[in-house]
Amino acid sequence: MISLDRLRVAALVSDGNDVKEMIVSLLGKALREGVFDAVLVPLVAPGQDSYDYVLVGNPSLLKGANPIPPVVPVSGGRALMSLARRGTGDMRIAAVMRPCEIRAAIELAKLGQVDLKGITLIGMDCPGALPLQDFVKSPEDGEEKFKTVLRSFDDDGVRPVCKMCRSSATLFGDLHFGFVGLEDRSCFLMSQTTKGNDVLDRMSLGTGVDASAWARGIEGLSARREAGRTETLGELSERVVGTEKLLRAFGDCINCHNCMRVCPICYCRVCGFDSQRGGHPAVDYFQRAQSKGSLRLPADTMLFHLGRMAHMSLSCVSCGACEDACPASIPIAQIFSLVGDRAQRAFDYFPGSSVDDAIPLLVFREEEFEGDDENG
């Protein structure tokens, strides 16, 4: 069972509203009472066919907000990085995101890309998200399908990377809306930090509620997702591990670099593969073509993916943004989850769990792998 000792839990019961409306209602109340100056939350796009992260200061503008949208067209971590790279000044901002997005924000804070001082991170139990390319074909059908997913937390139809998510109902950040295993139209708001406790106190939300029913619900969900992860990564390993298999897996890559541009962990202003330094004189390519018999252009496609893996595998939170953005439908999020899982286990590191956990490559330990047969 999950330990509830460190949590302060408040119960929320709605008058006929669903969980999404409950969250939006509480956010509006927090804005009106001055608990926050603004809220960063997904809002439905003007065309009603997607969602955008929008900074909202007027409670009346929250009408189109959806804190648990069917798709993730942009990572919340990346949105927060664009907002709070240099801090928020005196503003108090609530950032409402899925657990994987909160983990990305925490990793970015450790990398010096987000200042979380004025940010309160608010997460929720996450059923996953629909594949973006499927959703845009018929947004109305996608909305209806996701309503079923949100009610049942059934994995049918959600992205493959969501089916094996380790953080779908785990608390990260400051506050968390929990509703798995509870009756309809009710949820818990849980705090595990000083920031979160302050919000509960300022909004006069009574705590001390028994959250054991929620804990049992997410234990079952976590066990199912962990089993799915073991099975998926095992099958994926058979398909992609090894030079030839990996080359085939990325064989359809068109070198668009969309995966890099949407990844919250790829934060470099200019990637070396996009800079002028990334190219070579034509004679170099000709010599390589002569030695190989032929040369695919653009060149260095595989080197690009291997370079990205080396740069960000320890901080990969399996948010799935890269796979949604791939026009060639390469299972890139699943491949990176496999690589990230192995790298993170080697260093006993779970990215995004706490700002106090140093990223392994930023800490030198002389005897880190001494006597570790598995890692050589």
Secondary structure, DSSP 4 states (H G I P E B T S, - for coil): ----TT-EEEEEE-SS--HHHHHHHHHHHHHHTTS-SEEEEEEE-TTSSSEEEEEE-SGGGGGGB-SS-S--SS-HHHHHHHHHTT--TT--EEEE--HHHHHHHHHHHHTTS---TTEEEEEE-------HHHHHH-HHHHHHHHHHHHHH---TTS-HHHHT-S-TT---SSEEEE-TTSPTTEEEEEE-SHHHHHHHHHTT--B----HHHHHHHHHHHHHHHHHHHHHHHHHHHHH-SHHHHHHHTTT-----HHHHH-SS---SS-TTTSGGG---HHHHHHHHHHHS---SS--HHHHHHHHHHHHGGG-----HHHHH-TT---HHHHHHHHHHHHHHHTT--TTS-TTS--GGGS--TTTTTT-STT-
